Amino acid sequence: MKLNFTGKNMEITDALRDVTEKKLGKLDKYFQKDIEGNVTFSSEKNRKIIEVTINLPGTIIRAEESTDDMYVSIDKTVDVLERQIRKYKTKLQKRYKNNETIRFENVVPLPVEDDFEKPRLVKRKKFGLKPMSSEEAILQMELLRHNFYVFLDSDNDEVSIVYKRKDGNYGLIEPEI
């Protein structure tokens, strides 16, 4: 796995980089070919945060953990990523019927605001919409560990949103123009 490292509010030491590469190297057994991943280390107050994003063709697997010790955060992140791969094994197998990407046999917090300051737009994201079913969108949302996911519905070529409800089920928002 090729890893790109980024540090926010901290310097990435060689020891930290080596430990992270070794721990994330355990996940190589799940992938057929060399894939890319982004690792972001950050430090806020007493919290050590690591965010790992693994880019697979057509999907993204992501985990973020925060503890008092960066090495514990790394271990927790690897565990989360491994659980995600195992949990979605059958769904991913259906999606990647030719098994070229995954080997199935091996299976930013917001800054503190002043009371007088109004909320404002602090981040803007752009991303391409790919046609997919609502089931695929739910899978993507769960892999990213988000509460919602915007996608292009392959049934009607409309932009739609799936979201996780408080009762544990999912909802689908279909805009009406």
N, C-alpha and C positions, 0 to 999 in steps of 0.2 A: 504494500500500500504506500502510495506517495502522499506524504503529509506536508501541508503548508502551515507554518506556525505563525501566530500573531499574538502580541502581548499588549494588553491595555492596562495602564497604570502599574506596570511591572516589567522587569527585564527577564527574558527567558534564558535560563542557564543551560549549559550543556548537559548537566545531570538531569534536569527537568525534561529536556528534549529526549534524552536517551531512555529515561524511564517511560515516557509517554509512547515513544516508538515501540518499545518492547511490549508494553501492555496492549496497545492497539494492534500489534503484530499478531496477537492471539486470534484476532478476527479474520486474518488472512485465509484461514482454513475454510471460511464460508464463501469465498469469492473465487471465481474461475480465473479472472485475469487481473492484472494490476489496475487498481482503481485509485482515484484521488480523494483525499479528505482534507478538510480544513479544521484546524485546532486553534481555538482562541482561549488564551489564559487571561484572566483579569483579577484584580484585587480591589475590593471595596470595603473599607473599614477593616473588620476582622475576617471577612469572608473571602475565601479563595474559590474562584469560579472557573470551570472549564466547560467549553462548549465545543462539541465535535459534530461535524456535518460530513457525511459520506455521500458522495455523488455517484449514484448508479444510473445507467442509461434509463431514463423514464421515471425514476423515483429518487427520493432523497431519504436517508435515514439520519436522524438527528437526536442528540442527547445533550442535556445541560445539567450539571450538578454543582452544588455549592456547599462547602463545609469550611471548617476552621483550618484544615490542612490540605494543601494542593494534591498531595499524593493520595489521600483518601478520596478526594473528588475525582481523581483519575480512575481509581478502582471502581467507584460507583458508576461512572460514565461508561466504562467498558461493560459492566454488568447490565446496565440499561440497554446498551446497543445489542448485546448478545440476546437478551430477553426479547427485544423487538424482532430480531431476525427469527428466533424460534417461534414466537407467537404468530408471526405472519408468514411462516414457512409455506403453508398450503396455499394461501392467497397469492403469495409471490410466485409459487410454482405454476399456478394457473396463468399468471400474467406473463411469465417468462417460460413459455412452453419448450423452447429450444435449450434452456439451461446454459446459455452462453455467459451470463453475468454472475449468477450465484451458484455455488456448489452446495446443493441441498443434502448431500450425504453427510456433511459435517456441521450438519447443522449447529437584554441589557437593562438592568433595572433603571427606572427613571430617576433623574437627579432630584434631590430634596427641593421642594418648591416653597417659596415664601407665601405667607397667607394672603398677601396683597397681589400676588402675581396670578394672572388668569392662565388657565391651561392653553397651551399652544401646540401647533403641529411641530414635532421635533424630528420626525423621520418620515421619509417618503421611499416607498419601495416600488419597483417595476419588475414585472415578471411575465413571461410568455404563458398564454393559456393554451393548453393542449386538450383536444377533444378526449373525453373519457366519460365513463358511466358514473352514476352517483356512488356505486359500490367502490369503484376505483378511487373516487375522491375521498370517501370515508377512510380508505386504507392510507392514502397519502396524508390525510389530516392526523390519523393516529400515529403514523411513522414520524411525523414532525412534532408530535405531542402538542398540537395546537387545538383550540376550541372551535375553530371554523376553517373552511378551506374554499377558496374561490376557484371555479373551473368552468370550462366550456363543455356544456352537456352535449354528448355525442348523439343523443336522441333527437334533440330539437335545435341544435346549433345556437343555443342561447347561453349567456353567462349565468351561472347559478352558484349558490352557496350552500354547502352542507355545514351543519353545526352540531355540537354535542349539547344535548339538553340536560338539565339538572337531574332528571330521572334516569339518566344513563343511556337513553335512546338517542336517536339522531333526528334532526330536522333538515328540510330542504327548502330553500328560498328560491323561488323562480320569479324573476322580475316580469312585470306586466307593463307593456308600453302602450 
